Structures are given as C-alpha cells and as structure tokens.
Amino acid sequence: MAEETTTIAAKDIDEKIAWAKINSDVLRSMENPRMGYWLAIGVSIAMLMVGIYSEVYQYNTGMGPANLNNPHMWDLYISTFVFWIGMSHSGTLLSAILHLFHADWRKPIYRFAEAMTTFSLMTALIFPIIHLGRVWNMHWVIPYYSDRGIWPNFRSPLVWDAFAITAYLTASVLFLYIGMIPDLAICRDNAVGWRRRLYTFMSIGWRGDDRQWRNFRKTYLLMACFLIPLAVSVHSIVAADFAMAIMPGWHVTSFPPYFVAGALYSGCAAIITLFVLLRYFFKFEQYMTLPILEKTCKLTFAIAMVWSYLNLIEFASVWYGHDIPAKEVLIAKFSGPYSPFFLGMLFCGSVLPFTLAFKKIRRSPWLLLPISIFLNVGMWLERYMIVAPTLSLSHHPWTWDVMWPGWVEWGIVFGSFGWFGLLFLIFVKVFPSVSMYEVKEMVYHRRRVIFEDAELRAHEVKTGASGAQPLTSTPEGS
Amino acid sequence: MARKTPKKRLLGLFGDFDQAINVIVDIRHYEVPGVSVDNITIKSPIEHPEIEEILGERPCHVSKFSLSGALFGLIFGAFFLAAAQANFLIQPQGGKPVITLTSNLVLMYEMMILFGVLATFVGFLVGSGLMHRRSILDDQMISLDQVGIVIEVEDENIDPVRRLFKKHNVLEIRDREIREQ
C-alpha cells in the first residue's frame, strides 16, 4: 500500500481515475467550494472598493493626489500596467508553448492559466485609461475621422500598444473559449436552470463527433501558433514604450527580451500561487498534483535564471557603454534612495528562486504560496525600478527628485488586484477550471502506455526475446 | 421517378473505444452490405486522432481560413493605416514621411495576427458544423465516458448493422428515420 502511494505521488496523474469521477469532481467544484473561496471573494471585493474609491476621488479632484507631476508623469500606473501585461504571459506559455511541445502535464492546469491571461489583460487595460486623467476623453485615442484632426501618432509605441493589446486580448479570449467548448458541452449535459441555458448557448452545439474533434485539433494548434508570436510582440512593444525614448536606463537594446523573460517569470510565479489556492479551494489534489507543481517550479526556476542573466547583461551594457546619465541612474539604483526597492527586487527575483532548487520546497504547496507571492513582489518592483529612478534622475538635473506615490495611486494599484481576483474567482466558479476532456486524454494515454508496456513484457517472457513488438489491442479509458 | 429507399441513422453506444474501432474495421472489411466508412460518424468524449487511420483522412479547411484571414489583415492593415495617415495632412510631419512604412510594419503584423485569429475561429465554426441545432440522435453518456458510432443505413441493412454492434458488445442502440430533404 505504501509502495502504491509512493508510486502515485511520483506520477503527474493517477491513471486509475475513472472518467465519470473526473466529470463529477470538476462539476462539483463549480457548486461547492471550500469556505476559503468565499473569504477570497470578500477580500477581492473589499480591495476593489478601495480602488473604486481612489479612482472616483482622482476623477473628482484631478491627478494631484496621485502625486503625478513633471517629471513623474506616469509612475505607478505604468509600472502596474507593465506588471499585469507580464502576468498575462503565463497562459500563453502553459497553453500554447507547452502544447506545441506536447508537454501533457500542462493539461490539468492550463485552463486557469489561460483565464489568468485574459483577466490580467483586462486589468492592465484599465491603467492607461486611468492614467489619462481626463478619462472622458479616452475616445480621442481611437483613429476615427474628425474635423478637429484627432488622429493618433502611428509612429508612437503607445499606439502600437493599443493595437497589440487589443489583438492579444481578442486572441486570448478566443483561445480560452475554444479550448473550453468540449467542457462546456459536458457542463450543458449536467446542469439545470440558468447554468444549462448559459452552457447550451456557449457550447454552440458541440457533439464530440470526429469532424468536430478534427477541426478542433487543427484550430487549437493554429491558435497556439498565432498566440506565441503575438505574446512576444506584445511585450516587446511594451518594452519599446521605454526603449524608444532616449531616457537614461531605458534606451537599451536588451529591453524587449528582458521584458518577455520578466513576463514569463511573473506569469509562472502567479500560476504557482493560483495552483496552490485552487487546489485547496476546490479539493483538486488528484488533478493539481505535486509532480505537476514541481514541474511548474522547475520551469519558474529556469526562467528566473534567464531573467537574472538578462539583468546582468543590462547592467553590463550600461556600465561598459559609458553612457554617463544611464550609469548615474544605475549607481543611484544600487546606492540611492531607491536602493531598498532595487535590492529587494534583486533578492526576490534572483536569490529567492534558488529555494525552488530544493525538492522538499517544490513539493510543499504552503511554502510555495508565500515564495511565489514574493517572486511576484520582486517582479512588480522590477517594473517600478524601471520607471521611477529614470524619471527621478533624467537628463535635466533641475528636475531631479525622489518620488513617492500618493495614496490615490496606491489605492488604485491595490484595487486592481481586487478586480483581477474577483474576475478570476467568478470565472472558476462558473466555468470548469480544470479541463475535463484533456485530463481524460491524459489518463487514457497513460493507461494505454502502461498496458502496452505490460503486453510487451508478457510477450517477451512468453517468447524469451527482448525488443518484441507490442500487441495492438489497448485498454479503454473509461 | 424511382422512389428512394428509406434510410435510418443508427447510434450504437460502446463502453470502450477499441470495441467501436472493431465495428469500423469490420465495416471496412465489407461485412455489412451497403455500408461504407463514409457513412460513419464517431462521437467520443476525447479526441482520438488515430480514428483517421481507420476512417481515412477527412478534409479540414481551417488552415485555409487562417491564411486568408492573416493575408487580409496584412493588406487591410497596410491600407487602413496609410489611409488614416494620408487623411491627416494637417498634422505637422516635421519633414518625416506622411505614410511611415517602418512603423506601419509593426501594426500590420499585429493586424495580420488579429485577423488570422478571427478567421481561424470562423473556420472552426464553419468546418465543425457548429451553431446548428443539436442532433436528436445523441446521448449524454458520450460526454461522460462512452463512445458512439452513428451509421446511415438503408432500412434493409439495419439488422446486419445491429448484429455487428451486438457482436462488439454494444451497450445501447438507438435509431432515427432520416427525412428526405
């Protein structure tokens, strides 16, 4: 018995799970989560209220209380915007990239990662609007014909941002939706009342026939192929917002890959956080298993090392590039008033990931929860450290200062986490957060491999030969 | 005009994918007169790409939609941006070109992907025959753990098909008349 338990603990998923149980476990999660879920909903609403209050205050009184002024025209808002865009890369990584590499361990966890992508983008989009100050003039950024000559500057990376993020959000929503259609059909067949009406509408007549599966497979692959370059382009363009400006510390060619690596890093860390929480809220211990958590941690560690390397490259290129203002900013980051944040970023982003090198930690969900949160604190500080020191110490010495965001800015940033949390928690309650059909596929293929191995062994014993061909018949997954 | 022989659609539910496959293999070996693999639809809770080895490769046109959408996005993007820029000659250009091809390339790339994605989705809806009324000859067990085989068959050949289903341990058989269009 103990041996069996050890074997199961080493597997990504127990292939003995019946398909009916997979359906019932996931459908149950949408009905009866643990108390912690409702607590999380309450906390998210409270945080969102703080954000709404702060925004209403800023709307009525202007940008003054946010402490935004020349040269600090977009401190915390743009940092947090970049942070949320970065978070959105997790879904693309787990869903699209790992799908192309046939990494089937992603299957039980990619759905919530995709949802995270969509909701992070929806959160990120709030910040440019809030940052406008005069939000009622937001439509001026849209290229519509007007005799006042309101046309955006297409040479500006900020306009590229608008195009790239719109495309990314559309593609992410469709990718999430298409991947969910077979599961929505399962929900349709098991739901009653408003849920049945919703799932019937959203499953758009899915019957699971071979024609639909064939088109589904091709579509999912094509969407993944579109989404990967799109995700890379989105964060490269966000990096271009900074790199195209001739501000000290921003005008660096390594910025786009640095931003992409940072995005993947923060996305992976957020996946660990949500993995641990969803596993607890919905009792998904059989699907969100420790070996899968371990693999996610290894991936995070690898990306953390890439990110650390790109940091070093950036420091080295500034140091040896002999760009004096950029060098001043770099020195100020290490030793000036921003140094606690900068060193905190280096600690959280480059030192803390080494804890993931230990197997015991990788398999301890409740230890990983604070670690993953601190990794993301590091990633948020990274974005803040890109923006604030450069604006404080730009080319004009008479504008040098130290900026501390006002309570309104903090309130809105705080509220954005509530907004994201609320959207995400509603999603996982209404839609299946574990992909039922893909977990069934995972179980089916594993059983098949085990059966073929057993057949091969039996055949070898019978014939006394090694390397014999496996027999053709296979077990059923149900 | 000769009257067409009435046809029925038969659904056999199997607890095992291999049993369902064996039915199709037998049909392929012409064990049932008047039925070919072209009249067969398999319904399953998961994707079985290996079905194509038995049913033969069937057409899938999603990639054509993707390519068309992406090309449209690229060309439309170029014209849209150029039109927008050319329409706004009031803005001082500071000696720079009115239509800036270099920066437009970035936006054209984004629009290529956006329209490629949208067209892929349309291709999926069209190719899968989605958004049609749900077939009555269906069973909720297919979304759980059973595999269904739907065969279109003339009335006179129904019994051999039923026998074939039973030979491979079918759990349930249902039928429905196909109405002439």
Interface residues (C-beta under 8 A of the other chain):
Chain A: A18 W19 A20 N23 P143 Y145 G149 W151 N153 F154 R155 V159 W160 F163 A164 T166 A167 T170 A171 L174 I178 I181 P182 A185 I186 D189 N190 I204 G205 W206 R207 G208 D209 D210 R211 Q212 W213 R214 N215 F216 R217 K218 T219 L222 M223 F226 L227 P229 L230 S233 I237 Y437 K440 E441 Y444 S473 T474 P475 E476 G477 S478
Chain B: G15 D16 F17 D18 Q19 T41 I42 K43 S44 P45 I46 E47 H48 P49 I51 E52 L55 R58 C60 V62 S63 S66 L81 A84 Q85 N87 F88 I90 Q91 K96 T100 S103 N104 V106 L107 Y109 E110 M111 I113 L114 G116 V117 L118 T120 F121 G123 F124 L125 G127 S128 G129 L130 M131 H132 R133 R134 S135 D138 Q140 I142 S143 L144 D145 Q146 V150
